[in-house]
Amino acid sequence: MEKECIIVLSGGMDSTTLLYDYKDEIAIALTFDYGSNHNAREIECARIHCERLGIEHIVIPLDFMHKYFHSSLLDGADAIPEGHYADDNMRSTVVPFRNGIMLAVACGMAESRGLKKVLIANHSGDHAVYPDCRAAFIDAMSEAMQAGTYDRISILAPYTGKDKTFIAARGAELGVDFSLTYSCYKGRERHCGRCGTCVERREAFRIAGIPDHTLYEE
Amino acid sequence: MEKECIIVLSGGMDSTTLLYDYKDEIAIALTFDYGSNHNAREIECARIHCERLGIEHIVIPLDFMHKYFHSSLLDGADAIPEGHYADDNMRSTVVPFRNGIMLAVACGMAESRGLKKVLIANHSGDHAVYPDCRAAFIDAMSEAMQAGTYDRISILAPYTGKDKTFIAARGAELGVDFSLTYSCYKGRERHCGRCGTCVERREAFRIAGIPDHTLYEE
């Protein structure tokens, strides 16, 4: 089978699970360095998994996001709110249209390299706070990519209707080493355990009944 | 009236005309430096017009396009084909999903700055060769941007159904100094007069009955 996918790979548990899930169809993994608090740790995790799977890994710097965009995710660990994703205060962690930008770049890269599909690991847990993780966005963006390319490149987002618990279970099934994935928005050596993404990560392992080997600060 | 637009401004005659056309509604002009042969000259033109109009001008470098994307537009003057846009050989000048990438970045910047609309100067003369200039793409991308942002940011592309002759006439009406716009894909000091965009530029002035003050090589 010819590999015809490019994946948007952050190095968190969702996209890493997707990487293993579709490894036989992925030609390139793209990781974006947009200056978030946790980018450096995420990128290192992404690199390790691509190396293990023999998948070409490209890191794309998007310095303008850190320079011009407003988001607590770009403003250092102290700016990150604690609590659950469903809480109002999580809105400060939104990086405006981040998925739109990453998908657009991945689409251009796909057309440049003769690939047909862009994989992304958005899931239902993100929908409450991040508009660019919802099915309506993914569908419209896939439509735009098809209309805007000769090869009618489209999006494959198989976790859109699934939650993070499903992903934890799927990853465990695929043998993903989750201790080599990074989630925490504060970006420190250990996961803080209290920000939105840490809360969701712990909850996913607990509900899925998967041992959580993450090192938390507390 | 509150200014609620951000414009994708290349520094060519189309987007410069659009800049003057909507100057009272534009808060920010974004120019992208993606390493094309003619980027440096275009950017300087864009800068001059923004300065004249008192509009904030931001240049966003997108080095990855030059590094990873395939297009004759990124490969030096000698790679540029000569002839008319409608010709098959113009396809080599396509930069994959360029408008998708620029619109996505402009959308994120708009949401970061509380703006509501992204202006772009695609027109019907581009439709034959560039899929990401067609109405179907612009409509779908606008849909994606609305779905992917809290403020339902949308695209305003008033020249989509117009041709370059209309734009030349409109620019002349608005007093645009077209000698301070740059089109040529070869990116040399003078316009070559023979590449697709030069052919279209000359034709537009001729049919619109506007004097063409462009300095051509021949």
Interface residues (C-beta under 8 A of the other chain):
Chain A: I58 I60 P61 D63 F64 M65 Y68 F69 H70 S71 R91 V94 V95 P96 F97 R98 N99 G100 I101 L103 A104 V105 C107 G108 M109 A110 E111 S112 P131 D132 R134 A136 F137 A140 M141 E143 A144 M145 Q146 A147 G148 T149 Y150 I153
Chain B: I58 I60 P61 D63 F64 M65 Y68 F69 H70 S71 R91 V94 V95 P96 F97 R98 N99 G100 I101 L103 A104 V105 C107 G108 M109 A110 E111 S112 P131 D132 R134 A136 F137 A140 M141 E143 A144 M145 Q146 A147 G148 T149 Y150 I153
